[in-house]
Amino acid sequence: MDVLEKFHLLIERGQPYENEFVHLKRKISIGRFGSEPAPGIAFHIPLVSRQHCVIDCEKPSPMLIDLGSKHGTWLNGMRLLPQKEYGLSSGDQITLVNGMISMKYITVNDQETMDWDPLKPFRLPTEDFIDIHELLQKVRVHQKDIHFSHKEFQCFKLLYSSLGQFVSKEEIKRHAWSERDLLDGRVPDVGSDELNSLIYRVRKKLSPYMHIESVLRKGFVMAVTKEI
């Protein structure tokens, strides 16, 4: 039986993504959020072109193509010429807008397990590390008050209650968007941009004391990263 290769893109940096895996199928475009037609991967960064570049996995060997972007696409530090195909190899570094966005192309066959480094170091918080104020929808970390919107607070509480453990995207959608909960038990209709934006805001507010790690596009893990 042939061993099938699976193509992945690790988005290391670029709002609203952070350390998130994307499984590449066929051809996927990369561009700016709000563009028409909508790109497969959309960044909330104005310097990204509407249709910036594309990764074409329909070719015999996957190709990266800059679509004539204004601020450029780089492969392993080399700026690409517009509309020219460049072959990709596992471990290749892709950057956009002079490094504002950083991604890594990864190839794994169907008999391998993808390497994933868990949060390091993972630590349990001390008893006085954080105070949670339910009524005010805020937390207090080392004399710093962090205020949340309703959805942000629901997301934070769910992740913090499962500190160091995986929480699925479906669980977060049910907690943060309970007003959209369906009677038949289906997951509320929440788009990926809505969810990514929520996680980005909560992650930013908790930095540098806590971190939310994306796990293979399936969910998230929260950990304490700093105690002063």
Secondary structure, DSSP 8 states (H G I E B T S, - for coil): ----EEEEEEEEEBTTBSSEEEEE-SEEEEEETT-SS--SEEES-TTS-TT-EEEETTSSS-EEEE-S-SS-EEETTEE--TT-EEE--TT-EEEETTTTEEEEEEEEETTS-------SS-B---TTSEEEETTTTEEEETTEEEE--HHHHHHHHHHHHTTTS-EEHHHHHHHHTGGG--TT-------HHHHHHHHHHHHHHHTTTEEEEEETTTEEEEEE----
